[in-house]
Every structure is written in structure tokens, then in C-alpha cells.
């Protein structure tokens, strides 16, 4: 197979490049629509219309969507490791007067990107789906049901892609709400397989299904192409992409070229400062990692990357006292064991000083309910579990 990437008269041996100073980038990975196969999904707010402030001025490339078919089944957008499950909350909240106690799941993918699934039904991930932190899941694995838990207006899924920007593969985010720390991470515009344009359009409806690795067109040839500020273009083809001398990507634009054979950029092609442009040599809908065997064939790789750490609670359910055994894979750094009630109020917080620690937690003053137990190391959630208090 012939593989080359040519810009003007210069040949690059790398398969991806991005122009600096862009405000937002596309994801390097390619993801499926995160609903069960055959689900009709309406995008109510895409990356250009999902504002996170009351003044409608701050965009973070996040997506809201809802099931129009009635199954409400959320699935993993690609294969990866579950790194956080918070699903003990029960109520929809007033976003103006309360914190966002959202139920959510974070999944880390093999390329270092993470996907988040928010407003999930109470215990539908940990109990109904039977999933735990550090489980490895495949694209299409059932994660739970969409709901309106937390800061939400009606049942829907809040979906986002993020990546660390601090040189690590560890995403920094808050326990309450699961919001990324933007000093250490950034949101990305998700590239979605097998939809027109490759990016979610506002108020568009799609049918969910697995990525088809044989569905791409053969090539894309542009003699003229202008992509302006706040607009995007995604081309994913089997063979080649050729961009002529009348192709301009202006500041604020977002463009992806992905081809299985080669990408040729003719002299005169211009990507202006402030544009986000990625050129990738990959086969059709390939997300950037091996997709040939997600189950048993990947077991060796999975075991190498899952950290050996645990959170054991005995007894559970409990009445007056319970013991929590915390085992970390490394020496603790600013580590804590914390317990939260269903409203997100912290009811227990103790420092973890050893790789293996036992905590006797008194429960006499706690009402009968379900609580979220969280273990943090260096301010990163490394494990969580549910504790049931009985009366």
C-alpha cells in the first residue's frame, strides 16, 4: 500500500498534523452513536448550540441527544476501560439553585481520549448493566438507561469527548457532576461514523448502529473548498484525498481528512492560523486502534493496563458500622476516602496514608439510604462503590 502525505513540496512522515491556536479540535477517535442498534436518536443540542452558561455564551463541544424509539438504552461509543461510575443519585435538580449531582460514566479509550455519558438512570450502570470501575467494554456494550437525573430538562443523554492536555492519560474531573478540570483537559468535537458529515448536526435525527469498516467512499477530490469560521468538514475515505490550490481552511474552522492510502495537498492549499486541521492515514472508520478483536483477543492487553486497586465494603448493607478496605496500586498522594449521600453532600472524608488501609465507618447518624463511596488518589477517582445503610 502506498502511503504518503504531501504538503506543497514537503513530504511529512507523520500521519496527523494540526494548526496551532485553534479553539477546539475534532476527536482523533471515531465513535458510534451511543444508543442501542436501531434506535432513532434526535440531537437536541450539538457542539455549536450546547451552551453551559445562562447567557448562552460559553460552548464546550458537548452534545445533548434523546431516544425517539423508547428503549432508552445507552451503549459505549467505542471500546475502552470504565474509569468512573456515579449512579446513586435519584432526582432531577434545579440547575439554578443546586449543584449538578449527575449520574455519569467515564470511559477511557485506547488512544487516550475519554467519553462521558451523563443523566443515567439510578443504578442502571452498576446494578442493571452489572458494570464496575476498570471493566473493559466493547463498542455497543449496554451501559444503562437515559434519564433526567441531575441538572437536566427531560430524559436525555449528555455526551462528550475529552482528552488530557497535561502530558498524561489521566483525565482530571470532579466527583460531583464529573466535570473536567479545564486546566488539565479539553473537550473535543466527536467524529461519528456512518453519518452525513461525520459530526452531529443540531436538531438532526440519526439511526444508531455499529461502525461499518467497509462503508466509506473511495476518494474525495477538491479543486475548490472553503471552510469558514464555526463550520466544519469531515472526509473519511478508503483510498485518497486530493486538495487543490483553491482550498482554504479559515480561522475557527474544523476539518478532518482521513484516507486509507494517501492525502495529497497541492501547492496553494492553505490552512490558516486558528483553524483545526487533522490529516490521518487510516482505513475506513478506523478510530486509531485495533478494532479486530474486542473480547477474548484483547484479554492480554486489557490485563496489562488495568490497575490493581480495590474498594471492599463489609458488611454491605450495614446498620451501625461498616469496614472499608482500600487497596491502591501505588503509594497514595493526596488520597482520600469519601462518602456522599444521594444529594451529593459529603458525609465522610478520611485521608488515605497507606497502599492498603482499613476504615471503620460509623453509620448511626446516617439515614437509611444508598451512598456513594469514592476513593481518590492524587485527586483522581480510582474506584467507587455503593453502600446501603439500613435502619
N, C-alpha and C positions, 0 to 999 in steps of 0.2 A: 504494500500500500504506500503510495506517495504521500508524504506529509510535509507541508511547508506553509509558513505564514510570511507574506511579503508585504512590507510597507515601503512605498516609494521604491528606492533601490536597495533597501536594507532588509536582510533576512533575519528573522528572530527565531531562536531555537525554543523559546518558551511558548506555551500554548495559551497564555492568558495575559492581557495587559489592561490596565485601567488608567484613565486620565485623572490626574490629581485634582483636588479641590471640589470634587462632586459632593453634593449634599446627601445623596442617597444612592445606593447601588442595588442592582439585581442580586438575587441569590446565586451562588455558584452551583448549588444543587438544583435538581429538577424534582418537583414534588407532584403527587397526585392530589386530586380534590379529597379532603379529609372526611368523606362520608362513605357509607356502605355502597357497594356497587349498585348502580341503577337508580340511586337517589337523585331526585330533582332538587338542585341547590340554587337558591337565589342569593346573589351578593348584594347586600343592602348598603354596604359602605366599603369601597375599595381603598387602596393606599393613597388615593388623592382626595377622598372625601371623609375619611375616618379621623376627625379632629378629636384631640384629647383634652381640650380646654373649653370653657363655656363661651369664650369669644370666637370659637371656630377659627383659630389662627395657627395652631400647632399640629403638624402632621408627623406621624412616626411610621408610615408604611405598614400599618396594621389593617386587618381585614375583618369585617363582620359578615356573616352569612347564616342562612337558615334553611332547614329541611322543608321542602314543599310536598314531600311524599308521605310523611307520617311515621317513619321508623325512628328518626332522631338518633341514629347510630353513628357515632364519631369513630373514625379509624385513623391509624397512623399514616401520615403523609409520605413516609418512607421508612426504611429500616433503621434501627438505632437503639440506644440504651435509654430506658426511662430514668431520668435523673431527679424528678420531683413528682410527687402525687400529693395534692391537698384536696380532699373531697369530703371533709367533715361538716362544712357549712350547709345551712338549710334554707336560708332566706334571701329573697331579693331585697336590696337595700336602697335607701335614698342616697343617690350619688352626691348630693349637695351637702348632706349633713353627717354622713358616716364614712368610715374608711371602706375601701373596696375589698371586703372579705370574700374574694372569689374562690371557687373551686377550680383547680387547674392541673394540667400535666405539662411537664417539660421533657422533651426527648432530645438527646444529643445524637447527631448523625456522624457517620464515619469521616466526613470531610471537615468536621469542626463546627458546622452550623447546627443550630438548635431550633426546634419548632415547639410552639406553645398552643394549648387547647384550653380555653377558658369558659367558665359558666357551666361546668359539667354538673349533672345531677348528683345529689348527695350519695356518696359511697358507691356510685356506679362504676368507678375505676377499680377501687381496692376490693370491693365485695363482688359486684355483678361480673366484672371482667376478670377479677381474681389476679390483678397485676400488683407488682411491688417495685419499689425503687431498685434500680440496677437490672431489672429484667430486660432481656433483649427481645425486641418485637420486629416483625416484618411489616413492610408496606401493606396496608389493608387490615392490620390487626385491630380488632374491636377494642376501643379504649374506654367506652362509657357512652352516656346519653347526653345530648344537649339539653340545657335548661336555662333558667334565668337567675341563677344563684349569684349573689354579689351585686355589683353595680351594673345592672342590666335592665333593658326595657324590652321585656318579652323574651321567649325562648329563642336562643340563637347560639352560634359558636363564634367566639372571638379567636382568630387565628393569626399567628405572627411567626416570622422567621428572624432569628438574631444570631450574631456571632460575637465572640470576644474580640477585643481590639487591643488587649494588653500583652499580647505575645503568649498567652496560654490557651488551652482548650476548655477552660473552666468558666462557665457563664456566671456572672455576678447578678443576683436578683434578690428581691425582698421576699421573706416568707409570706407576709400578708399581701395578697394580690399577685405575687410572682413577677413584679415589675423589674425590668432590667436596670442596672446601675449604668447610666449612660457615660460615666467616666471610664468604664471598662468594657462596654459592649455597645453594639449598634443594631438597629433593625434593618432588614433588607426587604426589597420588593420580591415576593416569592414568584419564581418562574414555575409555571404549572404545565404539565404535559397534556398534549392532545386537546387543547382548547384554542380557539382562534386568537392569534396574537400572543399566546403564551403567558399572558398576565391577566388577572381578574379585572373585568370591566365593571364599573358601577352600575347597579340595577340590572345586571345581566343574569340569566339563568343557564345552568350547566347540568349535565348528567355525569355523576361521579362514576369512576371506573379505574381500573389499574392502568399504569402507563404501558403503552404499546411500543415495543422497541423495534417495530418494523413499519411504523405508520408515517414516517417523515417523507416529505417530498425529496426529489433527487438533488435539486440545486436551487440557488437564488442568485440572480444576476441583476445588478443595479447599475444602470448608466447614470441615473439621477435619483437621489434620495436626500431629502432634507428632514431632519428630526429636530423639532423646536423645543424650547423650554417647556418643562412639565409634560412632555409627551415621551412615548417610548416605542421601541420596536424590538421584537424578538424573532430571530430566524433560527430554526433548528432543522438541519437538512442532512441527508445521507452522504452526499458526495462533496460538493464545494459551494463556496460563496465568493462571488466576484463583485467588488465595489469600484465603480468608475471614478473619473476625475471630477464629476459633478455631485459628489456625495459629501454632505456636511452634517455633522452632529453638533448642535449648538449647546451653549452653556445651559445646564439644567435638564438636558435630555438624558435618556437612559436607553442604551442599546446593547443587545447581545447578538453575536454571531456564533453559532455552533455548527460545525461541519465535521463529517467523518473522515474526509480526505485532505482538503486544504482550504485556506482562506486567502484570497488574493486582493490586496488593497492597492489599486492603481495610483501612480503619482498624480497628485491633485486631490486625493482623498484628504479630508480634514475632520479631526475630532477636536473641538475647541476646549480650552480650559474651562473646567466646571461641568463638563459632560462626564457621564459614566459610561464607558465602553469596554466590553469584555469580548475577546475573541478566543474561542475554545475549540481545540481539535478533539472531538469525542463523537462516538456513534450516536445514532438516533435515540433521543430521550435519556441518554446515559447521564446519571446525576453526578458522576465524578468518582464513583467507587464501584466495586464489583457487585453486580446485581444477579449473578448467575445462580447463586445458591444461598438463600437467606436462612434456611433452617439447619439441618444437621451438617451441611457442608461448611457452615461458618462457625461451628461449635468451638473449634480450636482458637480462632481469632477472638471470639467473644470471651472465653475464659481468661485470656491474657489481659484483657482490658477492663474487666470488672474488678473493682477494688474489694478487698476482703475486709468488710466492715459490717457490723450488725447492730441491731437495736432489739433487745429482747425484753418483754414486759410480762412479769409473773407476780401474782395472778392477774388475769385479764379475761373477763370483767373482775372488778375488785370493789370492796366496800370502804374499808378504813385505811388500808395501806397497800402499796404495791412496790415491787422492786424492779428497777430498770437497769439492765446490763448493757453498757455501751462498749463496743469494740471498734477501734479505729485502725486503719491500715498504716497510719503514720503517727508520729508524736503530735499531740494536739497543739494548735496555735490559735489563741483567742477562741477557744472552743467552749460551747455551752450546750446544756440540755435544757430545752424549753417546752412548756406545755401551754396550749391555747384552748379556750373554750369555743363554742360554735359562733360567737360574735367576734372572734379574733382577739379577745382580751387575754393577755398573758397572765397565767395563774401560777407558774412555776418557772424558775430560772436558776440554774446552778452551773458553776464553772467546771469544765472537764479538764483534769490535770494529768491523767494517765491514758495510755493507749487502751487500757481496759479498766473500766470504772463501774461500780455498783452504787445506785442511788436508791435510798428508801424514801419514797414519796408519800407523805401523809395526805389522806383524801377526805378526812372527816368534815372539812368545811366546804367541800365542793358539792354542788347539786348533782343529782343523778343526770347524766348526760354522756355524750361522746366527746372526747377531747383529742386534739392533735398533738402528738409527741414528736418533737423535732430535734435532731442532732445537727449542730453546726460546727464546722472546723474551719478556722481562718475565715469566718463569716460566710461560708458556703454551706448550703444544706447538703449533707452527705447521706442522711437517711431520715425517714419519718414513718410513723405508725399511728394507729388509733388506739386509744384507751377508753374503755367503757366503765363508768362509775355507776354503781348500783346503790339503792337505798332500801 
